[in-house]
Amino acid sequence: VATPGSRNWVAPTFITVGLLGVLWLVVYYIVTATGIVVPGLTALGGWNVLIGMGLMAGAFALATMWK
């Protein structure tokens, strides 16, 4: 019986992706509250919420692979 591959990469990856999603949302809300213009971020507008939530959902999906 073959053993499955190592999943040591899952925990650091899902933590990184989840924190990136939270950081994305925090930066977006700070930028919109202060009126600072960040070229890529400001142009996306409300899509930033979808991107941040999508990253956090991706982190949750990765967490299901952790053993």
Secondary structure, DSSP 8 states (H G I E B T S, - for coil): -------TTHHHHHHHHHHHHHHHHHHHHHHHHHT---HHHHHHTTHHHHHHHHHHHHHHHHHTT--
